[in-house]
């Protein structure tokens, strides 16, 4: 399949790309056998707070990132998410661009505080928030794009944090999160068939309540935060996030799945971990980075030994809800780490991470993570994020930034590994979402770091496709069985 690109101006806000498909009508059986299956899921990914802006519009309540990002020193460039990529206002242009790219899926998250402004199970639902996402989902489907929805991507309603300390309060947060999920299942589940409960619990707990670099910024470091306990709070939060996820999944399976027919799971950040060398200690250290309780049904033994009484315990009833609470293995992965025993950072499992081999050479691209996950858990794998930030891209002239060859080379490697895992090793990978559809608000980095395959001029909000977008569209066009072409 051959694709090429012709740039045209679609509106005053969006620079679109027109895609011309010259695919031949006939394919050989060998060509079909060398392609990903026709129902393979691919598209681009975003998150609500990173793109929407309009933080005080149409009844939306504050999230924990609203005020946090305005505090001096909390973001690298001192900027906040009040505008971001203005996608609450420019959503129609964004969908038009996705359609021009030819993607069939779009992963995005819902803003909890846009749907339930104060967040709680007894708080009112915002009809304008429901209407916005309902119209957005309808428009995606009208353009032939299937929604892949994340319920929680780090933007807890500020009202819940103020009311009872948010994720630190198990008795309250689990009930409030499940009610929020139920509202979403009822409002959108007739059209949404792919759900993610939580994006990266490790980041929620460790970065928000351990290191204090993400909202709400709690930490034992008193130069960073006046409140928090990094030795206990991250583990409490992680525990409560897992329980909230699991109970939402149980609700969906018991009350919605039969009628709506969707899939639901969680997505974890899981970069590949390799031992620094063949010593037993370093082999064991690498393993520590790859275990999790959702699929194992219990906390790994090394966590119990490391944290002892600081690690919350699941009751037998809770374990029944937690184990197996994902229909697939959702995975966000960006890099590979060499692991060496003897670190002093509990948040990394007392493991040292490096990219330098014992012989002094740099670690290159690795393709073993998909194989490991498949062999260990035997669940379909959905790669829900995978991306690359080009060094100093934000300071480059736009013409140079659009020629993002480093990102293209990164995606050449990851897509080749993906294809090899599926076709050569028989790994059941069903989805791949490059991060991100747009340059956007990158949390503590503000706007100084760009991950997008689409360049955003933050002054004008114009969008410009980068070479990486063109590469990915062409690659998936060439490497997914179209399904409707005749064999010769």
C-alpha positions as CSV (number, residue, x, y, z in Angstrom):
1,X,0.0,0.0,0.0
2,X,1.3,3.4,-0.9
3,X,0.4,6.7,0.8
4,X,1.6,10.2,0.3
5,X,0.8,13.5,1.7
6,X,-0.4,16.8,0.3
7,X,-0.8,19.7,2.8
8,X,-3.9,21.8,2.6
9,X,-5.5,24.4,4.9
10,X,-8.8,23.2,6.2
11,X,-9.6,26.0,8.6
12,X,-7.9,28.9,10.3
13,X,-7.0,26.7,13.2
14,X,-5.8,23.4,11.7
15,X,-3.3,22.6,9.0
16,X,-4.5,19.2,7.7
17,X,-3.0,16.6,5.5
18,X,-4.8,15.0,2.6
19,X,-4.0,11.4,2.2
20,X,-4.1,9.7,-1.2
21,X,-4.5,5.9,-1.2
22,X,-3.2,4.1,-4.2
23,X,-3.6,0.6,-2.8
24,X,-3.7,-2.2,-5.4
25,X,-6.9,-4.2,-5.6
26,X,-5.1,-7.6,-5.7
27,X,-2.8,-9.1,-3.0
28,X,-1.0,-12.4,-2.9
29,X,-1.6,-14.8,0.0
30,X,2.0,-14.3,1.0
31,X,1.5,-10.6,1.3
32,X,-1.5,-11.1,3.5
33,X,0.4,-13.5,5.7
34,X,3.1,-10.9,6.3
35,X,0.6,-8.3,7.6
36,X,-1.0,-7.6,10.9
37,X,-4.6,-8.9,11.1
38,X,-7.3,-6.7,9.7
39,X,-8.9,-6.1,13.1
40,X,-5.6,-4.8,14.6
41,X,-6.3,-1.6,16.6
42,X,-4.1,1.4,16.0
43,X,-4.6,5.1,16.5
44,X,-3.2,8.0,18.4
45,X,-3.6,8.8,22.1
46,X,-4.1,11.9,24.3
47,X,-5.4,12.8,27.8
48,X,-8.0,15.3,28.9
49,X,-6.0,17.7,31.0
50,X,-3.2,17.7,28.5
51,X,-5.2,18.9,25.6
52,X,-8.7,20.3,26.5
53,X,-8.1,23.6,28.2
54,X,-11.3,25.5,29.0
55,X,-10.9,24.6,32.6
56,X,-13.6,26.9,33.9
57,X,-16.1,26.5,31.1
58,X,-19.5,24.8,31.0
59,X,-19.6,23.8,34.7
60,X,-16.3,21.9,34.9
61,X,-14.9,21.7,38.4
62,X,-11.3,22.0,39.3
63,X,-8.9,19.0,39.1
64,X,-5.9,18.6,41.3
65,X,-3.8,19.8,38.4
66,X,-5.5,23.2,37.9
67,X,-4.0,25.0,40.9
68,X,-0.9,22.8,41.2
69,X,0.3,23.7,37.7
70,X,0.0,27.4,38.6
71,X,2.3,27.1,41.6
72,X,5.8,28.5,41.0
73,X,8.3,25.8,40.2
74,X,5.8,23.0,39.6
75,X,6.1,23.0,35.8
76,X,9.4,23.4,34.0
77,X,8.3,26.4,32.0
78,X,6.0,27.9,34.6
79,X,2.9,27.4,32.4
80,X,-0.4,25.7,33.3
81,X,-3.2,23.7,31.6
82,X,-5.8,26.4,31.3
83,X,-5.5,26.5,27.5
84,X,-3.3,23.5,26.6
85,X,-4.1,22.7,22.9
86,X,-7.6,24.3,23.2
87,X,-9.2,21.0,22.2
88,X,-12.4,21.5,24.2
89,X,-13.0,24.3,21.7
90,X,-11.3,22.8,18.7
91,X,-12.5,19.3,19.0
92,X,-14.2,19.2,15.6
93,X,-10.9,20.3,13.9
94,X,-9.1,17.6,15.9
95,X,-11.5,14.9,14.7
96,X,-11.1,16.1,11.1
97,X,-7.4,15.8,11.4
98,X,-7.6,12.3,12.8
99,X,-9.9,11.4,9.9
100,X,-7.5,12.8,7.4
101,X,-4.8,10.7,9.0
102,X,-7.0,7.7,8.4
103,X,-6.8,6.3,11.9
104,X,-9.6,4.0,12.9
105,X,-9.2,4.4,16.7
106,X,-8.6,7.3,19.1
107,X,-7.6,6.9,22.7
108,X,-8.6,9.8,24.9
109,X,-9.5,10.3,28.5
110,X,-12.6,11.8,30.2
111,X,-12.3,14.6,32.7
112,X,-13.9,13.4,36.0
113,X,-14.4,17.0,37.2
114,X,-16.0,18.0,33.9
115,X,-18.6,15.2,34.3
116,X,-19.0,15.4,38.1
117,X,-17.5,18.8,39.1
118,X,-17.1,18.0,42.8
119,X,-16.4,14.4,42.1
120,X,-18.4,12.6,44.8
121,X,-21.0,9.9,44.6
122,X,-23.7,12.2,46.0
123,X,-22.6,15.2,44.0
124,X,-24.5,16.4,40.9
125,X,-23.6,15.3,37.4
126,X,-22.9,18.1,35.0
127,X,-25.1,17.7,31.9
128,X,-22.9,19.9,29.8
129,X,-20.0,17.6,30.5
130,X,-22.0,14.6,29.5
131,X,-23.2,16.4,26.4
132,X,-19.7,17.4,25.3
133,X,-18.3,13.9,25.5
134,X,-21.4,12.4,24.0
135,X,-21.2,14.7,21.0
136,X,-17.4,14.0,20.7
137,X,-18.0,10.2,20.6
138,X,-20.8,10.6,18.1
139,X,-18.6,12.7,15.8
140,X,-15.7,10.2,16.1
141,X,-18.1,7.4,15.0
142,X,-19.5,9.5,12.2
143,X,-15.9,9.8,10.9
144,X,-15.3,6.0,11.2
145,X,-13.1,6.4,14.3
146,X,-13.7,4.0,17.2
147,X,-13.4,5.6,20.7
148,X,-11.0,4.0,23.2
149,X,-11.7,5.7,26.5
150,X,-9.6,6.2,29.6
151,X,-11.7,7.0,32.7
152,X,-8.8,8.4,34.8
153,X,-5.6,10.0,33.5
154,X,-4.4,11.7,36.7
155,X,-6.9,14.6,37.0
156,X,-8.7,13.8,40.3
157,X,-11.4,16.4,41.2
158,X,-10.0,18.9,43.6
159,X,-13.2,18.7,45.6
160,X,-12.4,15.1,46.6
161,X,-8.8,15.9,47.6
162,X,-10.1,18.8,49.7
163,X,-12.9,16.8,51.2
164,X,-11.1,13.7,52.4
165,X,-7.6,13.6,50.9
166,X,-8.6,11.9,47.7
167,X,-6.7,8.7,46.9
168,X,-5.5,8.4,50.5
169,X,-8.9,7.6,51.8
170,X,-9.9,4.0,50.7
171,X,-13.4,4.1,52.2
172,X,-14.4,7.1,50.2
173,X,-12.4,7.1,47.0
174,X,-13.3,3.6,45.9
175,X,-17.1,4.4,46.2
176,X,-16.7,7.8,44.5
177,X,-14.6,6.4,41.6
178,X,-17.0,3.5,41.0
179,X,-19.9,5.9,40.9
180,X,-18.0,8.1,38.4
181,X,-17.3,5.0,36.3
182,X,-21.0,4.0,36.4
183,X,-22.1,7.4,35.2
184,X,-19.7,7.0,32.2
185,X,-20.8,3.5,31.5
186,X,-24.5,4.6,31.4
187,X,-23.9,7.7,29.4
188,X,-21.4,6.4,26.8
189,X,-21.3,2.6,27.0
190,X,-23.8,2.1,24.2
191,X,-21.1,3.5,21.9
192,X,-17.9,2.9,23.8
193,X,-16.6,-0.7,23.6
194,X,-13.1,-0.2,24.8
195,X,-12.5,1.1,28.4
196,X,-9.3,1.8,30.4
197,X,-10.0,2.4,34.1
198,X,-6.7,4.1,35.2
199,X,-3.6,5.3,33.3
200,X,-0.4,4.2,35.1
201,X,-1.1,3.7,38.8
202,X,2.7,4.0,39.5
203,X,2.7,7.6,38.3
204,X,-0.4,8.4,40.3
205,X,1.1,7.1,43.5
206,X,4.8,7.6,43.2
207,X,5.0,10.9,41.3
208,X,2.0,12.4,43.1
209,X,2.5,11.2,46.7
210,X,6.2,10.0,46.8
211,X,8.4,12.3,44.7
212,X,5.8,15.1,44.8
213,X,6.5,16.2,41.2
214,X,2.9,15.5,40.0
215,X,-0.3,16.8,41.6
216,X,-1.2,16.9,44.4
217,X,2.6,17.2,45.0
218,X,2.8,15.5,48.4
219,X,6.2,14.4,49.6
220,X,8.5,14.1,52.7
221,X,10.7,16.7,51.0
222,X,9.8,19.8,52.9
223,X,11.5,22.0,50.3
224,X,8.9,20.6,47.8
225,X,5.9,20.1,49.9
226,X,4.6,21.1,53.4
227,X,2.6,17.9,53.6
228,X,3.1,14.2,52.8
229,X,4.9,11.1,53.8
230,X,6.9,9.5,51.0
231,X,7.5,6.3,53.0
232,X,3.8,5.4,53.4
233,X,1.5,7.5,51.2
234,X,2.5,6.2,47.8
235,X,1.7,2.6,48.8
236,X,-1.6,3.6,50.3
237,X,-2.5,5.4,47.1
238,X,-1.4,2.6,44.9
239,X,-3.4,0.2,46.9
240,X,-6.5,2.4,46.7
241,X,-6.1,3.0,43.0
242,X,-5.9,-0.8,42.3
243,X,-9.1,-1.4,44.4
244,X,-10.9,1.4,42.6
245,X,-10.0,0.0,39.3
246,X,-11.0,-3.5,40.3
247,X,-14.4,-2.5,41.7
248,X,-15.2,-0.5,38.6
249,X,-14.4,-3.5,36.5
250,X,-16.6,-5.7,38.6
251,X,-19.4,-3.2,38.2
252,X,-19.0,-3.2,34.4
253,X,-18.9,-7.0,34.2
254,X,-21.9,-7.5,36.4
255,X,-24.2,-4.7,35.2
256,X,-23.1,-3.5,31.7
257,X,-20.9,-5.9,29.8
258,X,-23.7,-8.3,28.7
259,X,-25.8,-5.5,27.2
260,X,-22.9,-3.3,26.0
261,X,-20.4,-5.9,24.9
262,X,-17.3,-4.0,25.7
263,X,-13.8,-4.7,27.0
264,X,-12.3,-3.2,30.1
265,X,-8.9,-3.1,31.7
266,X,-6.1,-1.0,33.2
267,X,-2.9,0.3,31.6
268,X,0.4,0.1,33.4
269,X,3.7,1.8,32.7
270,X,6.0,-1.1,32.0
271,X,9.4,-0.4,30.4
272,X,11.5,-3.5,29.6
273,X,14.0,-4.3,32.3
274,X,17.2,-6.3,31.6
275,X,19.8,-7.4,34.1
276,X,23.0,-5.4,34.0
277,X,24.9,-8.7,33.8
278,X,24.2,-12.4,34.4
279,X,24.8,-12.3,38.2
280,X,21.8,-13.8,40.1
281,X,21.3,-10.5,42.1
282,X,21.0,-8.4,38.9
283,X,18.7,-11.0,37.2
284,X,16.5,-10.9,40.3
285,X,16.6,-7.0,40.3
286,X,15.4,-6.9,36.7
287,X,12.5,-9.2,37.6
288,X,11.3,-6.8,40.4
289,X,10.5,-4.2,37.7
290,X,8.1,-6.5,35.9
291,X,5.7,-8.0,38.5
292,X,2.3,-6.6,39.5
293,X,-0.6,-7.6,41.7
294,X,-3.5,-7.2,39.3
295,X,-2.4,-10.2,37.2
296,X,-0.6,-12.1,40.0
297,X,-3.4,-11.7,42.5
298,X,-0.9,-10.6,45.2
299,X,1.9,-8.1,45.9
300,X,5.3,-9.5,44.8
301,X,7.3,-11.0,47.6
302,X,10.1,-8.5,47.3
303,X,7.7,-5.6,47.9
304,X,6.5,-7.3,51.1
305,X,10.1,-7.7,52.3
306,X,11.1,-4.2,51.4
307,X,8.0,-2.4,52.8
308,X,6.9,-4.8,55.5
309,X,4.1,-3.2,57.6
310,X,4.0,-0.1,55.3
311,X,2.5,-2.2,52.5
312,X,-1.3,-2.3,52.8
313,X,-2.8,-5.8,52.7
314,X,-5.7,-7.0,50.5
315,X,-8.4,-8.8,52.4
316,X,-9.4,-12.1,50.9
317,X,-12.5,-10.6,49.5
318,X,-10.6,-7.7,47.9
319,X,-8.1,-10.1,46.3
320,X,-11.0,-11.9,44.6
321,X,-12.0,-8.6,43.1
322,X,-8.5,-7.6,42.1
323,X,-7.2,-10.8,40.6
324,X,-8.1,-11.0,36.9
325,X,-9.6,-7.5,36.9
326,X,-8.5,-6.8,33.3
327,X,-9.6,-8.3,30.1
328,X,-6.2,-7.6,28.5
329,X,-2.8,-6.4,29.4
330,X,-2.7,-2.7,28.9
331,X,0.9,-1.4,28.6
332,X,2.6,2.0,28.2
333,X,6.2,1.5,27.3
334,X,8.9,4.0,26.2
335,X,12.3,2.6,26.8
336,X,14.5,-0.2,28.2
337,X,16.5,-0.2,31.4
338,X,19.5,-2.2,32.5
339,X,18.9,-3.1,36.1
340,X,21.5,-3.6,38.8
341,X,20.9,-4.7,42.4
342,X,21.8,-2.4,45.3
343,X,19.9,0.8,44.6
344,X,18.7,3.0,47.5
345,X,15.4,4.1,45.9
346,X,12.3,2.2,47.1
347,X,10.3,3.7,44.3
348,X,12.5,1.7,41.9
349,X,12.5,-1.4,44.0
350,X,16.0,-0.7,45.4
351,X,17.3,-1.3,41.8
352,X,19.7,1.0,40.0
353,X,18.7,1.8,36.4
354,X,21.2,2.6,33.6
355,X,21.5,2.6,29.8
356,X,25.3,1.8,29.8
357,X,26.4,-1.8,29.5
358,X,29.3,-3.2,31.5
359,X,31.5,-2.8,28.4
360,X,30.6,0.9,28.2
361,X,28.4,0.7,25.2
362,X,24.9,2.2,25.0
363,X,21.8,0.0,25.3
364,X,20.0,-0.1,22.0
365,X,16.4,-0.9,21.1
366,X,15.0,-4.1,22.7
367,X,12.0,-6.1,21.5
368,X,11.6,-8.7,24.3
369,X,8.9,-7.0,26.5
370,X,6.0,-8.1,24.4
371,X,7.2,-11.7,24.4
372,X,7.7,-11.6,28.2
373,X,4.3,-10.2,28.9
374,X,2.6,-12.7,26.6
375,X,4.4,-15.8,28.0
376,X,3.9,-14.7,31.6
377,X,0.2,-13.6,31.6
378,X,-1.3,-15.1,28.4
379,X,-3.6,-12.1,28.0
380,X,-4.1,-10.1,24.8
381,X,-1.7,-7.1,24.9
382,X,-2.8,-3.5,24.2
383,X,0.1,-1.1,23.8
384,X,-1.7,2.0,24.9
385,X,1.2,4.4,24.8
386,X,4.6,4.4,23.1
387,X,6.5,7.5,22.1
388,X,9.6,9.7,21.9
389,X,10.5,13.2,22.8
390,X,13.0,14.7,20.4
391,X,15.7,16.6,22.2
392,X,15.3,20.4,22.1
393,X,12.4,20.1,19.7
394,X,10.6,23.0,21.4
395,X,13.4,25.4,20.6
396,X,13.6,24.5,16.9
397,X,12.0,26.5,14.1
398,X,8.8,24.8,13.1
399,X,10.2,23.8,9.7
400,X,12.9,21.8,11.4
401,X,10.7,20.4,14.1
402,X,8.4,18.9,11.5
403,X,11.4,16.9,10.2
404,X,11.5,14.8,13.3
405,X,13.8,12.1,12.0
406,X,14.8,10.9,15.5
407,X,11.2,10.2,16.3
408,X,10.7,8.5,12.9
409,X,13.7,6.2,13.6
410,X,12.3,5.4,17.1
411,X,8.9,4.4,15.6
412,X,10.7,2.4,12.8
413,X,12.3,0.3,15.6
414,X,9.2,-0.1,17.7
415,X,6.9,-1.0,14.8
416,X,9.4,-3.5,13.5
417,X,9.5,-5.1,16.9
418,X,5.7,-5.1,17.1
419,X,5.4,-6.8,13.8
420,X,8.0,-9.4,14.5
421,X,6.4,-10.2,17.9
422,X,3.1,-10.8,16.3
423,X,4.1,-12.6,13.1
424,X,7.2,-14.4,14.0
425,X,6.7,-15.1,17.8
426,X,3.0,-15.5,17.9
427,X,2.5,-12.8,20.5
428,X,-1.2,-11.7,20.8
429,X,-0.7,-8.0,20.4
430,X,-4.0,-6.4,19.5
431,X,-3.5,-2.7,19.8
432,X,-0.8,0.0,19.4
433,X,-1.3,3.7,20.2
434,X,1.6,6.1,19.6
435,X,1.9,8.9,22.1
436,X,0.8,11.5,21.2
437,X,-1.6,12.7,18.6
438,X,-0.7,16.3,19.5
439,X,2.1,18.1,21.2
440,X,0.5,19.1,24.5
441,X,0.8,20.0,28.2
442,X,3.4,17.4,29.4
443,X,2.6,17.6,33.1
444,X,5.7,18.8,35.1
445,X,7.5,19.6,31.9
446,X,4.8,22.1,30.9
447,X,5.0,22.7,27.2
448,X,8.8,22.4,27.0
449,X,8.7,18.8,25.9
450,X,7.0,17.6,22.8
451,X,5.8,14.1,22.2
452,X,3.3,14.7,19.5
453,X,3.3,13.4,15.9
454,X,1.4,16.7,15.2
455,X,3.2,20.0,15.9
456,X,1.1,22.5,17.8
457,X,1.9,26.2,17.6
458,X,0.7,27.2,21.0
459,X,0.3,30.9,20.1
460,X,-2.1,30.2,17.1
461,X,-3.2,26.6,18.0
462,X,-2.5,25.6,14.4
463,X,-1.7,21.9,13.9
464,X,1.0,20.7,11.5
465,X,1.7,17.0,10.7
466,X,5.3,15.9,11.4
467,X,7.2,13.4,9.4
468,X,6.5,10.8,12.2
469,X,2.7,11.1,11.6
470,X,3.3,10.5,7.9
471,X,5.5,7.5,8.7
472,X,3.1,5.9,11.0
473,X,0.1,6.4,8.8
474,X,1.9,4.8,5.9
475,X,3.4,2.0,8.0
476,X,0.1,0.9,9.3
477,X,-1.5,1.3,5.9
478,X,1.2,-1.0,4.5
479,X,1.2,-3.5,7.3
480,X,-2.4,-4.2,8.3
481,X,-4.5,-6.5,6.1
482,X,-7.2,-4.4,4.5
483,X,-9.5,-7.4,4.6
484,X,-11.6,-6.3,1.6
485,X,-9.1,-6.9,-1.2
486,X,-9.1,-10.0,-3.4
487,X,-6.4,-12.6,-3.3
488,X,-4.7,-13.5,-6.5
